C-alpha cells in the first residue's frame, strides 16, 4: 500500500513534513510505502542520500505550491503542477491509496471534490474530528468546517458518515449518534436543528439518541456528534484552546493532555471516493507522522468502500 504526502503543506513545511515522514516510516508496517510530492531540490536533498529507504519512498517533483492564504477555487486551476494538485491526480489514478497534507484546507477540500469526486449519493463531504472522552475513549464530531451552512439532509448524512467511521475505525460496535443543539427537547433549536431532528429520529441506518448540548462534548452520552460545520469548527477550536491554556498555566492534567492535536495528526474528509486526511496548519513532525498513519489506517480498513456501500 502506498500513501501520498504533500511535503510543501503547513506553516513549518518542508522541514516539519520531512521529519514527520522519517518518523512515519519507522512506525508504519513494512508493506506501507510513501509517495512524496514537493519541490524537486528539497526532496532530493532530504531523501536522496538515504538509499536505505529503498522502495519505501517515491519522490514526485513539483514546481508549484498553493499558499495557505490562497482562495481554493482559484488556486487549483492556477497551480496545476503544485504538490496538492499532482497528489490528487495520483490519488485519482490509483497510484496511491490515500493522500494527506497539512496545507491549504480549502484547497485540499476543493481538490478532493473536483478530482476524486464525492461518493454517489453524498450531498456534501464533511470533515470529522476526534474528541477525547472523560471515560478514556474517543468520540467523533462531524462536520468541523467543510460546510458552514447545511440542510437537514446533510446532517442526516453526517450521521451515516460518522457512524461508519466510529464503527470501522474506532471499533465501536453500535455507535450512538447525537445532534448538537441548545437543548435536549425535540422542539429546541433553530429551524435547521428542528428539521434535522425529525429526519434523524427513527432512522434505520444508525442509532440516533436525540439532541445533545454543548456540555455533552466530552462525556459518554454519544459516540458521534452531528452538527453544521460552523458550529463544529467553533467547538473544536474552543476545545483546542483548553490545551493551550493549561500548558500556558503550567498545569499537568492527563485528560487535557489528550487535547493536543499532535496526537491525532489530521482530520479525514468523509464522503470522497478516496481517503483524504487534512493536517493542522501548525503541524510539527509528530503531527505529520500521525497524519500519515491516520491516512494509512483509513485505506487499510477500506472505509471509503464501506461508505460507498452504505449510500448505494
C-alpha positions in Angstrom: 0.0 0.0 0.0 1.3 3.5 -0.9 0.3 6.7 0.8 0.8 10.2 -0.7 2.1 13.0 1.3 2.2 16.8 0.5 5.7 17.8 1.6 5.1 21.5 1.0 1.9 21.9 3.1 1.8 23.5 6.5 3.3 26.6 8.3 6.5 24.7 9.0 7.0 23.0 5.7 9.0 21.4 4.3 11.2 20.8 7.4 8.3 19.5 9.7 6.9 17.3 6.9 10.3 15.8 6.1 10.9 15.0 9.7 7.4 13.6 10.0 7.9 11.3 7.1 11.0 9.8 8.7 9.1 9.2 11.9 6.2 7.7 10.0 8.4 5.3 8.1 9.7 4.0 11.4 6.1 3.5 12.7 4.3 2.2 9.6 4.1 -1.5 8.7 6.8 -2.6 6.3 4.2 -3.1 3.5 3.3 0.6 3.5 5.3 3.0 1.2 5.1 6.7 0.6 4.9 9.0 -2.4 6.2 12.4 -1.5 5.0 15.4 -3.5 7.0 18.7 -3.5 9.9 20.8 -4.7 12.4 18.5 -6.5 15.5 20.1 -5.0 14.0 19.9 -1.5 13.0 16.2 -2.0 16.4 15.2 -3.3 18.3 17.0 -0.6 16.1 15.4 2.1 15.8 11.9 0.8 18.3 11.4 -2.0 21.1 10.5 0.5 19.0 7.7 2.1 19.4 4.7 -0.1 18.4 2.5 2.9 14.8 3.7 2.4 14.8 1.8 -0.9 11.4 1.1 -2.3 9.6 2.7 0.7 9.6 6.2 -0.8 8.9 7.6 -4.2 9.9 11.2 -4.9 7.4 13.1 -7.2 8.9 16.6 -8.0 6.5 19.5 -8.5 7.2 23.1 -9.4 4.4 25.0 -7.7 3.0 25.5 -4.1 -0.5 26.5 -3.1 0.0 29.1 -0.3 -2.1 28.8 2.9 -4.0 32.0 2.2 -4.9 31.4 -1.5 -8.5 31.1 -2.5 -9.1 27.4 -3.1 -11.2 27.5 -6.2 -8.8 29.9 -7.9 -5.6 28.2 -6.6 -6.4 24.7 -8.0 -6.5 25.7 -11.7 -3.8 28.4 -11.2 -1.3 25.8 -9.9 -1.6 22.6 -11.9 1.9 21.5 -11.0 1.5 22.1 -7.3 2.1 19.4 -4.7 -1.7 19.3 -3.8 -3.0 19.1 -7.4 -0.4 16.5 -8.5 -1.0 14.5 -5.4 -4.7 14.3 -6.1 -4.0 13.3 -9.7 -2.0 10.3 -8.4 -4.9 9.5 -6.0 -7.5 9.6 -8.8 -5.3 7.4 -11.0 -4.9 4.8 -8.2 -1.1 5.3 -7.9 -1.6 6.0 -4.2 -4.3 4.6 -1.8 -4.7 7.8 0.2 -3.5 11.4 0.3 -2.5 13.5 3.3 -1.3 17.1 3.6 -1.2 20.0 6.1 -1.5 22.7 3.5 -4.4 24.9 2.5 -7.5 23.3 3.9 -9.8 24.7 1.3 -7.6 23.6 -1.5 -7.5 20.1 -0.1 -11.3 20.0 0.2 -11.9 21.5 -3.3 -9.1 19.4 -4.8 -10.7 16.3 -3.5 -14.2 17.2 -4.6 -13.1 18.1 -8.2 -10.5 15.4 -8.7 -11.5 12.2 -7.0 -15.2 13.4 -6.6 -17.7 12.6 -3.9 -19.3 9.2 -3.4 -22.5 9.0 -5.4 -25.4 9.9 -3.1 -23.3 12.0 -0.7 -24.7 15.6 -0.8 -21.6 17.2 0.8 -18.4 15.7 2.1 -17.7 16.5 5.7 -14.6 17.0 7.9 -14.5 14.9 11.0 -12.5 15.4 14.2 -11.8 13.1 17.1 -12.9 14.2 20.6 -11.4 12.7 23.8 -13.9 11.4 26.3 -13.8 11.6 30.1 -14.2 7.8 30.2 -11.0 7.4 28.3 -12.4 6.6 24.9 -12.7 8.7 21.8 -15.7 10.3 20.1 -16.2 11.9 16.7 -17.7 15.3 15.7 -19.0 15.8 12.1 -18.8 18.4 10.5 -16.0 20.7 11.8 -15.6 23.2 8.9 -16.4 21.9 5.4 -20.0 23.1 5.4 -20.7 26.3 7.3 -24.3 26.2 6.1 -26.2 22.9 5.9 -29.5 21.4 5.0 -31.3 18.8 7.2 -30.4 16.0 4.8 -26.7 16.9 5.0 -26.8 16.5 8.8 -28.6 13.2 8.3 -25.8 12.0 6.0 -23.2 13.3 8.5 -24.8 10.8 10.9 -24.2 8.0 8.4 -20.6 9.0 7.8 -19.8 9.4 11.4 -21.5 6.1 12.3 -19.4 4.2 9.8 -16.1 5.9 10.9 -16.9 5.1 14.6 -17.7 1.5 13.8 -14.8 0.7 11.5 -12.0 3.0 12.6 -12.8 3.5 16.3 -14.1 -0.1 16.7 -17.4 0.9 18.4 -19.9 -1.9 17.7 -23.1 0.2 17.9 -22.2 3.9 17.8 -24.6 6.3 19.4 -25.3 9.4 17.3 -26.5 12.7 18.7 -27.4 16.0 17.2 -25.7 19.1 18.7 -28.4 21.6 19.8 -29.2 24.2 22.5 -31.4 21.8 24.4 -32.3 18.1 24.7 -36.0 18.6 23.8 -37.0 17.8 20.2 -38.6 21.2 19.7 -35.5 23.1 20.7 -33.0 24.8 18.4 -33.2 26.7 15.1 -35.1 25.6 12.1 -32.2 23.5 10.8 -31.9 21.6 14.1 -35.6 21.0 14.4 -35.9 19.7 10.9 -32.8 17.6 11.2 -34.1 16.1 14.5 -37.3 14.9 12.7 -35.2 13.4 9.9 -32.8 11.6 12.2 -35.4 10.3 14.6 -36.5 6.8 13.9 -34.0 6.2 11.1 -32.9 2.6 10.5 -29.2 3.3 9.4 -27.8 4.2 12.8 -28.6 4.6 16.5 -29.9 8.2 16.9 -30.2 9.1 20.6 -31.6 12.6 20.2 -30.3 16.1 20.9 -27.1 16.9 22.7 -26.0 20.1 24.5 -22.5 21.7 24.5 -21.9 20.1 27.9 -22.0 16.7 26.3 -19.0 17.1 24.0 -16.6 15.3 26.4 -18.9 13.0 28.3 -20.0 9.5 27.2 -23.5 10.3 26.2 -22.8 9.9 22.4 -20.0 8.4 20.3 -20.8 10.6 17.2 -21.8 14.3 17.4 -23.5 15.7 14.3 -23.6 19.4 13.6 -23.1 22.0 10.8 -19.5 23.0 10.0 -19.8 26.4 11.6 -20.8 25.1 15.0 -18.4 22.2 14.8 -15.4 24.4 13.9 -16.1 26.8 16.8 -16.5 23.8 19.2 -13.3 22.0 18.2 -11.2 25.2 18.3 -12.5 26.0 21.7 -11.5 22.5 22.8 -8.0 23.0 21.3 -7.7 26.2 23.3 -8.1 24.3 26.6 -4.9 22.5 25.9 -3.1 25.8 25.2 -4.4 27.3 28.4 -3.2 24.5 30.7 0.2 24.4 29.0 0.5 28.2 29.4 -0.5 28.0 33.1 1.9 25.1 33.8 -0.9 22.7 34.6 -0.4 18.9 34.1 -3.6 17.0 33.5 -3.9 13.6 31.9 -7.3 14.3 30.4 -6.5 17.7 28.9 -3.2 16.4 27.6 -5.3 14.3 25.2 -6.5 17.6 23.6 -3.0 18.0 22.0 -3.6 18.0 18.2 -0.2 16.3 17.7 -1.7 13.0 18.9 -4.2 12.8 16.1 -2.4 14.4 13.2 -5.2 15.2 10.9 -8.9 15.1 10.1 -10.4 12.9 7.4 -12.7 14.2 4.7 -15.6 11.8 4.8 -17.6 11.2 1.6 -14.9 11.4 -1.0 -14.2 8.4 -3.4 -10.7 8.1 -1.9 -9.3 8.6 1.6 -8.0 12.1 2.2 -6.6 13.5 5.5 -6.1 17.2 6.3 -3.4 18.1 8.8 -3.4 21.1 11.1 -1.6 24.1 9.6 0.7 24.4 12.5 1.6 20.7 12.4 5.1 19.7 13.7 6.9 16.4 12.9 4.9 14.3 15.4 1.6 15.6 14.0 2.7 14.9 10.4 3.7 11.4 11.4 0.2 10.8 12.9 -1.5 12.3 9.9 0.3 9.8 7.6 -0.5 6.9 9.9 -4.2 8.0 10.1 -4.4 8.1 6.3 -2.9 4.6 6.1 -5.5 3.3 8.6 -8.4 4.7 6.5 -7.0 2.9 3.4 -6.3 -0.3 5.2 -9.8 -0.5 6.7 -11.4 0.3 3.3 -13.6 3.0 4.9 -14.4 4.7 1.5 -15.7 1.4 0.1 -17.9 0.8 3.2 -19.3 4.4 2.9 -20.0 3.8 -0.8 -21.8 0.5 0.0 -24.0 2.3 2.6 -25.0 5.0 0.1 -25.7 2.6 -2.7 
